Amino acid sequence: MKLSWNSQEKIIIRPATFEEVDFSEDILQDLIAQGLSGQELLQEFKNVRSSLPAALQVLEQETMNQPIIQGSLDDYLDSLEDDEDDE
């Protein structure tokens, strides 16, 4: 879902567009940096690519488990900044 503010300070909710993301180049760069080549590179690339849907599903679930914003958005963003300062 895409949220945006209009000039009347209302939140407009629209369905998000689906964008397929291809991580192939990133995966290959990482595997090559690990020193893989030839058939070993190909096999590991296939393994990593096949595990992506499950990893993305876990990421989605973690995101959905995030707390719901209560109060003002400014207060919530301020609390995130305070958490970052503590690190």
N, C-alpha and C positions, 0 to 999 in steps of 0.2 A: 504494500500500500504506500502511496506517496502522499505526504502531508505538506501543505503549504499554507501560508498566511495570505489573506487578501487585504485590501486597503481598509476593509470594515472590521478588521481584527477577528475574523472568523476562521476556523480551521476547515479546509476543504480536503476531503478524503477521496482519492481516486484509486482505482485498481492499479497496482504496479505492473509495469510491462516486464515480461520474462526476457532475461538476457542470458543466453548461454555463454558461459565462460570456459575457455579452453586453457588449461594449465600445462599443456604439452611442452611448450618451450621452457617454462620454468622448471618442470620436472627434469627435462633433459639437461638443462644447465646444471642443476644440482647433482644429478647422477654423474655427469662428466667431471664435475669438480671433485667428486668422490673417487675419480680414477677409473670409472667403469668404461668399457668399450666393447665393441663387437657383440657377440651373442649374450654376454653377461649384461651389457647395457640394455639390449632389447628385452631380455627377460625381466629385469628389474623395472624397466619402464612399464611393461604390461602389468606387473604386480602393483605398482604404485597407482597407475591409472584405474585399475579395477577396484582399488580401495577408496577412491575419491567419493563415490556416492555415499558410502557409509560415514565417512569423515564429515562430509557436508551436512548429513542428517544430524550428527551429533552436535555440530556447530549451530544448526538451526534450533535444536532442542535447548541448548544452553542459552541461546539468545531469547527464546520464548520464556525461559524461566527467570529472566531478569525482572527486577521489581517494577511494578507499575508506578508511574510518576504520579505523585499526589502533591497537591499544592501547585505553585507556579513552576513553569519550566525554568525560569531564571534561578529559583531556589535549588532545583534539582541539578542544574549545570554548575552552580556554585559548590554544591556538595561534592560533585565529581572533581572539581579543581582542588578542593580541600584534601580529598583522598590522594590525589597525585602529589601534592605537596608533602604528604606524610611519608612517601616512599623514598 
